[in-house]
Amino acid sequence: MAMQWLNTNSAAIQAISTVVLVLVTSWYALRAHQLTSLTNEQLKLLRKSQAPDIGVSFCGALVPMGDGQIVDVFSVSAANKGLLSVTVDSPFIQLPDRRTMVFPGGYFHSDSIFPCRLEPGEGCSVLITVAELTSGLNKAGYSGRIKIRGAYRDKIGTMYLSEPFEATC
């Protein structure tokens, strides 16, 4: 009797089995997609944790001297925001045409010796007088208002740039 019932209802049983199989397969596909997305996020975090992350800032500042004089300077700073140690070379300026300018006259002040090894959370900076920067920009053929960037380069050649800064020369 049971065999007869199964024979009579085989199409319905097959349809129900197919629906159940589709539901189970859909659930597995959804879970596999969620797992893949989670794995991709973990890979992104892993890559970020193993990549250098140097933040560069370039800004103007006023420095009071002991004799009451105030010196107008620019600060070029680097901060290691990553999880790895990074060694940076001396800072420089990236000009609007992508050429670079170092400071032949030296720095007004530097808190580090270059190349400088930056551990996570550490930073370094130099101060350049406005006169030194303006003189260098004029010698490079610039005048008026231009956008420049402070920059550092690490030992493997990666360049880290500040946001553009509008300078007058």
N, C-alpha and C positions, 0 to 999 in steps of 0.2 A: 504494500500500500504506500509506503513512504517513497519507494522507487517510482511508483506511478505518479505521485504528487510532484516529485522532482522533475520527472519527464514532462509533465503537463506545464509546469511553471519555470522551465529552464530559461526561457527568454527573460522573464522578470528577475530571476535570480542573477543572471549574467549582467543585466542592467544595473541592479543594486550593487553588485560586486565591482562593476566598472566605476560607479559613482564613488564608492568607498575608496577605491584605489586612487582615483583622481584627487580626492580630498587629502588622503595621506601623502601623496606625491607633492601636492601643493604646499602642505605644511612643511615637508622636508625642504622644498625649494626655498620657501620663505626663511626658514632657519639657516640654510646655507648662505643665502644672501646677507642676512644679518651678521653671520660669522665672518663673511668675506669683508663686509664694511668695517667691522671691528678690527680685523687683522690689518686692513689698509691704514686705519687710524693709528694703530700701534706702530706700523712701519714708518709713518710720517714722523711720529714722536721720536722714534729711535734715530732716524736720519737727522732730525733737528738736534738731538742731544749729542750727536757725533760730528756736527758741523760747527766751524768757528762762527761766532756771532759777535762782531765788534760794532759798537755804535759810535759814530763820530759826530762831534758838534763843533761848530765854527761860529763864534760870536764876538762882538766887541765888548770891551771892558775898560774901566778906568782904574789905574793903579796909583795909590798915593805913595809918594816917596817920603823919606825921612826929613827932607828939607822943606816940606810943605807943597812941593810941586806935584802935579798930577800928570801921569803919562797915559796917553790914549793907546791902547793895544788891542790886538785880536788874539783870542784864545782858540787853539786847535787841540781838542781833547779826544781821546779814545777810551772807551770803556768796554771791558769784556763782559758781555751779557750772556755768554754761553756757558757750557759745562766743561770745556777743554781749555788748556793753556794755549795761548797764542803769542808768538813773538812778532812784534811790529817794528818796522824800520822808521826812520825819521819822517815826520809829517811833511806834507807838501800841499800846494794849492793846485787844483785842477782849473784851468782857464776855460773860457767859453768855447774855444776851438778844440778842447780836449787835450791840449798840451799841458805839461805840468811845470810848476815853478817851485824850486827849492829856495831856501833862504841863505844866500851866500854870505850875508852879513851876520848870520847866526841868529840866535834867539835872544830876546830881551830877558827871558827866564825860561827854564825847563826844570820840571820836577823829576826827570828821568834821564838816564843815559841810553842812547840808542845804539843798536837794536835793544828793545825793551821787551822782556817776557812778562805778559799779563796773565796772571792766574784768574780763574773765574771770580768776578766781582771787583777786580782791580782795574785801575785806569792810569793814564798818563796824560800830560798836557804840556804844551809850550805856549809862550806868549811872544808875539811878534809886534813890534811897534807899527803904528799906522804909517809912519814915515818910511820904514823899511818896505812894507808891503806896497805902498803907493809908488815908491821908486822902482821896485821890481816890475810892477805892472806897466809903468811908463816905458821902461827899458824893453819890455816885451811888445811894445807898440800899442798899448791900450790907453784910452782916455775916456772920460765921461763915466757914465754909470754902466757897470757890467755885473753879470752874475758869476760868482766864483764859488768853489766848494773846497772845504778843508778835506784832506784825505790822508789815509795811512795805507800801507801795503804790508801784508804779512810775508813770511819767509817763503811761501809757495807761490807768491805773486798775486794773490787775491787782493783787490783794491776795495777799501771801505770808504764811502763818501758821506759827507754831511749833506744836509739839505742845502739848496742854493742860497747864497748870501749876496745881497746887492751891495757892491762896493763902488765908491766914487774915487776916480783917480785923475 
